[in-house]
Amino acid sequence: MTADPRARGALAERWAIGLLRLPGGTQPYTVSLRDIERDTAWARQVFERLGVLPGLPLHLIGTGCDNEILWPYENALIGMRVPFGVAEPVAIDAPRSDMFLRRFRMQAVVGLSGEIVAALLALGRDLHTLLGHGTLVSLPDALPALRGAGLAPWTMRAIGPIWAFESPVGDGAHYDQSEWLVEEHGGELLLTSRAPRATPFVRLRTGVAGRVELRGDERLVLGG
Amino acid sequence: MPDLPATDQRYLEAVETLPRPQLLALQQERLLRMVGHAYEHSAFVRHHWDAVGLRPSDIRSTADFTRLAPLMDKDQMRAWRDRHDDPFCGLLCIDLADISFIGSSSGTTGDPTLFSYRWGHTDGNLPAGPGLPADGPSSYWGGTLRDWWEIGLRPGDHGIYFGLRMRGPMFRLLQSLGVTPVMLGYGPDDLHQFVDLSRRYRPTVFYAMTAWLGVGLQEIERTMGIDMRDVFTSYKGVLFAGEPVGPKMRRTFERWGLAGRIFNQTSFGDLGHAHDCREHDGCHAWEDIGVAEIVDPETGSPIEGNGRGELVCTSLVNAVDPLLRYRGGDIVDLRRDACECGRTHARFTPVGRSADEVLIGSRSVLPMDVWGAIEDVPETAHGLFQIVRPQRVLERLKIRVGYSGTPALGPLRERVAESVHAAVGLLPEIELVPNDVIMQSGSRHKIPRTVKT
């Protein structure tokens, strides 16, 4: 009854069209099924590095308009047999995250935003009680409040259409180097695709402040 | 998995036009199987059936079921959840480890309740997504696929997807029909991108239109002189979800060339979605996916045949967290005659929600009754309003109404009150607030149309 995306050439090449959100505005870009499969493989590595285990619930916060970025992470969780509950990273949806965090003992919370954390505090929640038992991965704007509550989150940095992840010790953020090259120019991170992605980027100005350090074979992104 | 039908075929699946006796036989077969499954695995169902001394073996037909099985509602589910510290309200019939995705309700009436899906594969890119098991009948989203095929989505198309995530990755449904989703959101630039992308890709569907987005498009038309007829020229369907389109907003979209191409997506009693077909004569309740009944909203007594009542639905194919005789509070007009489109399943037209009704004396007022009157006043034309409903029976109708611009509030209050008076015969108390205040009171897909204070 349904079409297999793999069997339909047009859909495999044009799996989705997303909006790249850059400081100067937005621009549409296409992702292919190949891109999604490669990004799913990377997302799985991320979750394995976070110590995510099958069978235990996880809360994944992300925005629906970023589905082409988010879906590989969801797909990785499906593949790892990790049940996950979702919410949007905006204050208006904070009651949903609040519900998930009160009613489940989440093994990890990924994508915590400053808006959500502020809204949880406004609801009178104790961040340590709510979040202290699992692995946390937050956007940079949530870090001060989380650290202030004695928590030690990972950091998730958006660099154009990709996410890079830095451990709580702050030793630099890892990204998928098989697909992307991140460079720094004048304190701004530039993104280049290294693989045949549906929409290739060459030194895309991301508007993200930062720098890149080479450690061994790996390029690590550090905050600006 | 079988391929899609030829693009000129109107129906996605043969079951859509199954002669009614065969459809009801299929429904009964699935119902009897579901009753046993739910009683065995759902603590909630077992508790409530035991409380009235009912066993699955007592149910030998659909008629037995609708006569004997207890009704359930969200208050009972929440009570179970709180009493047992069970986020799934006692409904989960499988192990937590076997769930893929935990979705949740809008939460407009309290803590959101959960909808859980089992994917059926370890690769979410395979077409059997939530509710679309490769080895069984279509469930939660299967009906949505049929409806979207009916609207006219075909492989190779593009579809605008302004989807929230709480119900799951519904863009996968577009892809299941071979349609490329164009992912947009609520950023300040996204509606402008929508205009450009509509001209570039000529999409065939917009999912999901809301009052909020409609207001934004009107602003773009007004301030930039954009020809919205051209923007929407390729669209076979603009789907309103979360809440229906208001009368004036509908007229705006019709002015943009979309007459006959505006579709409502509503809840099929929380079993899935229901949409109107191209005949626009009610939303199809897929009766191989669920049992649809109507009951008296006050007494809960079944109403036979066609008529108006509270929609009560039973899952037939959801093995994960099935609802049995669930009353979701939607008041509908239900019909079981065949639709002009050729489909044999029941249809219903949402009238309102029982939780939204207020009684002023003996006069019943639902949000839809005042919607058009509020839209008719230019400063409140966006139709952003909430009936203040501390309880069902009130001495006076009070409505909080959003306005745009910087109007003189005293005269505006009088004009809105007069417009509502003309529509419903009751002179309301009007509280005016800026549009943003109303918008911030709910999700971007759904404004609570009644509030307690």
Chai-1 contact restraints between the chains, C-beta under 6 A:
chainA,res_idxA,chainB,res_idxB,connection_type,confidence,min_distance_angstrom,max_distance_angstrom,comment,restraint_id
A,M1,B,P2,contact,1.0,0.0,6.0,A-B,restraint_1
A,T2,B,P127,contact,1.0,0.0,6.0,A-B,restraint_2
A,T2,B,S176,contact,1.0,0.0,6.0,A-B,restraint_3
A,A3,B,L4,contact,1.0,0.0,6.0,A-B,restraint_4
A,A3,B,G178,contact,1.0,0.0,6.0,A-B,restraint_5
A,D4,B,P127,contact,1.0,0.0,6.0,A-B,restraint_6
A,P5,B,Q175,contact,1.0,0.0,6.0,A-B,restraint_7
A,R8,B,G178,contact,1.0,0.0,6.0,A-B,restraint_8
A,A10,B,G156,contact,1.0,0.0,6.0,A-B,restraint_9
A,L11,B,G178,contact,1.0,0.0,6.0,A-B,restraint_10
A,R14,B,T180,contact,1.0,0.0,6.0,A-B,restraint_11
A,A16,B,P181,contact,1.0,0.0,6.0,A-B,restraint_12
A,A16,B,M183,contact,1.0,0.0,6.0,A-B,restraint_13
A,I17,B,V182,contact,1.0,0.0,6.0,A-B,restraint_14
A,G18,B,M183,contact,1.0,0.0,6.0,A-B,restraint_15
A,L19,B,Q193,contact,1.0,0.0,6.0,A-B,restraint_16
A,G25,B,D189,contact,1.0,0.0,6.0,A-B,restraint_17
A,T26,B,D189,contact,1.0,0.0,6.0,A-B,restraint_18
A,T26,B,Q193,contact,1.0,0.0,6.0,A-B,restraint_19
A,G55,B,A97,contact,1.0,0.0,6.0,A-B,restraint_20
A,T63,B,G185,contact,1.0,0.0,6.0,A-B,restraint_21
A,G64,B,G163,contact,1.0,0.0,6.0,A-B,restraint_22
A,G64,B,L164,contact,1.0,0.0,6.0,A-B,restraint_23
A,G64,B,R165,contact,1.0,0.0,6.0,A-B,restraint_24
A,C65,B,M183,contact,1.0,0.0,6.0,A-B,restraint_25
A,C65,B,L184,contact,1.0,0.0,6.0,A-B,restraint_26
A,C65,B,G185,contact,1.0,0.0,6.0,A-B,restraint_27
A,N67,B,F171,contact,1.0,0.0,6.0,A-B,restraint_28
A,N67,B,M183,contact,1.0,0.0,6.0,A-B,restraint_29
A,E68,B,M183,contact,1.0,0.0,6.0,A-B,restraint_30
A,N75,B,G124,contact,1.0,0.0,6.0,A-B,restraint_31
A,I78,B,S100,contact,1.0,0.0,6.0,A-B,restraint_32
A,I78,B,W119,contact,1.0,0.0,6.0,A-B,restraint_33
A,I78,B,G124,contact,1.0,0.0,6.0,A-B,restraint_34
A,G79,B,T122,contact,1.0,0.0,6.0,A-B,restraint_35
A,P83,B,L96,contact,1.0,0.0,6.0,A-B,restraint_36
A,P83,B,I99,contact,1.0,0.0,6.0,A-B,restraint_37
A,G85,B,I102,contact,1.0,0.0,6.0,A-B,restraint_38
A,V86,B,R165,contact,1.0,0.0,6.0,A-B,restraint_39
A,P95,B,G107,contact,1.0,0.0,6.0,A-B,restraint_40
A,R96,B,S104,contact,1.0,0.0,6.0,A-B,restraint_41
A,R96,B,P112,contact,1.0,0.0,6.0,A-B,restraint_42
A,M99,B,D111,contact,1.0,0.0,6.0,A-B,restraint_43
A,M99,B,P112,contact,1.0,0.0,6.0,A-B,restraint_44
A,R103,B,P87,contact,1.0,0.0,6.0,A-B,restraint_45
